[in-house]
Amino acid sequence: MRVALAILLLCLPLAVLAQGTGSDLFRAMDTNGDGRISEAEYVAYMSQGFYRLDRNHDGVLEQDELPGGRGKPITLKEWQDNLRREFHKLDRNHDGYLSPQELAQPPR
């Protein structure tokens, strides 16, 4: 289940890109408008998926809230830790920020 969730997390940016342009996604994530996305901005934006799935708002995605209704429960902290790992994979130049080009590339 953790592998499936990791794949889901890795594919979320691509799914959002498919719904709009890459620049739309970048602008939505870049909440302070500085032209780059910090880890905090990335985690905050991408955590919206967790909040949508967490129907009872208890901070844990239970089995019935998970895609497919199977797997181990995952906490918000675990979800966000996965997002932080994803952020660092995307941050290819290791400057602590994502550029539009880094955001558009699949993580390694």
Phi and psi in degrees as a GROMACS rama.xvg file:
@    title "Ramachandran Plot"
@    xaxis  label "Phi"
@    yaxis  label "Psi"
@TYPE xy
-60.4065  -36.9055  ARG-2
-65.5453  -44.447  VAL-3
-62.7926  -39.7634  ALA-4
-66.9257  -39.6289  LEU-5
-62.1643  -41.4471  ALA-6
-63.3011  -42.9923  ILE-7
-58.0687  -47.4364  LEU-8
-62.6485  -38.5081  LEU-9
-70.1785  -29.028  LEU-10
-87.5976  -15.8472  CYS-11
-56.0047  -46.745  LEU-12
-60.2526  -37.9196  PRO-13
-67.4833  -37.8294  LEU-14
-64.9186  -40.0447  ALA-15
-67.4718  -39.4888  VAL-16
-60.2254  -37.0733  LEU-17
-66.1682  -25.405  ALA-18
-83.5229  -18.3763  GLN-19
-156.074  -171.921  GLY-20
-82.0406  158.504  THR-21
-58.2581  -35.3099  GLY-22
-69.3737  -29.6431  SER-23
-63.9219  -45.498  ASP-24
-63.7913  -45.1719  LEU-25
-60.0636  -46.3678  PHE-26
-62.8371  -37.9869  ARG-27
-65.7559  -37.5037  ALA-28
-78.6917  -32.2715  MET-29
-81.3852  74.0757  ASP-30
-67.1198  -26.2506  THR-31
-94.6571  -1.17465  ASN-32
68.3257  25.6368  GLY-33
-90.2688  5.0719  ASP-34
83.0703  11.5424  GLY-35
-151.496  157.718  ARG-36
-111.622  121.37  ILE-37
-80.9218  167.188  SER-38
-58.7247  -42.8733  GLU-39
-62.296  -41.9974  ALA-40
-64.4824  -42.1486  GLU-41
-62.8747  -49.209  TYR-42
-63.5319  -42.7184  VAL-43
-61.8359  -45.7289  ALA-44
-66.2796  -48.2811  TYR-45
-72.8962  -17.594  MET-46
-72.2252  -14.8519  SER-47
-57.8504  -32.6783  GLN-48
-62.3214  -41.5489  GLY-49
-61.6501  -48.0635  PHE-50
-61.3338  -36.4286  TYR-51
-67.4145  -38.1228  ARG-52
-75.3458  -29.3044  LEU-53
-79.1808  77.0853  ASP-54
-61.8305  -33.6893  ARG-55
-93.4959  1.87433  ASN-56
55.6003  40.3432  HIS-57
-100.552  3.1776  ASP-58
81.2045  9.62628  GLY-59
-135.964  130.631  VAL-60
-87.2819  107.869  LEU-61
-80.7321  170.455  GLU-62
-52.0612  -44.3536  GLN-63
-72.9253  -11.7363  ASP-64
-96.7089  -13.6749  GLU-65
-77.601  147.316  LEU-66
-55.6287  128.84  PRO-67
84.2815  -8.92348  GLY-68
68.241  21.3756  GLY-69
-133.114  158.539  ARG-70
114.265  174.176  GLY-71
-80.0867  147.032  LYS-72
-59.1406  150.424  PRO-73
-132.668  135.14  ILE-74
-85.8235  164.461  THR-75
-59.6517  -40.2944  LEU-76
-60.3992  -45.6411  LYS-77
-61.8068  -42.8062  GLU-78
-58.9616  -48.161  TRP-79
-70.638  -31.4903  GLN-80
-62.3894  -39.9948  ASP-81
-62.4034  -41.2316  ASN-82
-63.3311  -40.2467  LEU-83
-63.0717  -41.5158  ARG-84
-62.7036  -41.7222  ARG-85
-62.5841  -43.9447  GLU-86
-54.7287  -46.8642  PHE-87
-68.2571  -28.3619  HIS-88
-70.0276  -37.0403  LYS-89
-73.098  -30.8286  LEU-90
-77.3284  77.2833  ASP-91
-65.7383  -31.6175  ARG-92
-93.037  1.98379  ASN-93
56.3688  38.7812  HIS-94
-95.1124  0.0112205  ASP-95
87.2189  6.84183  GLY-96
-139.629  156.771  TYR-97
-105.011  132.739  LEU-98
-89.1039  168.328  SER-99
-57.3619  -37.1002  PRO-100
-67.453  -41.8726  GLN-101
-65.5091  -39.9009  GLU-102
-64.8755  -35.7238  LEU-103
-78.1142  -16.8588  ALA-104
-85.8026  145.424  GLN-105
-66.7833  144.882  PRO-106
-66.7825  154.086  PRO-107
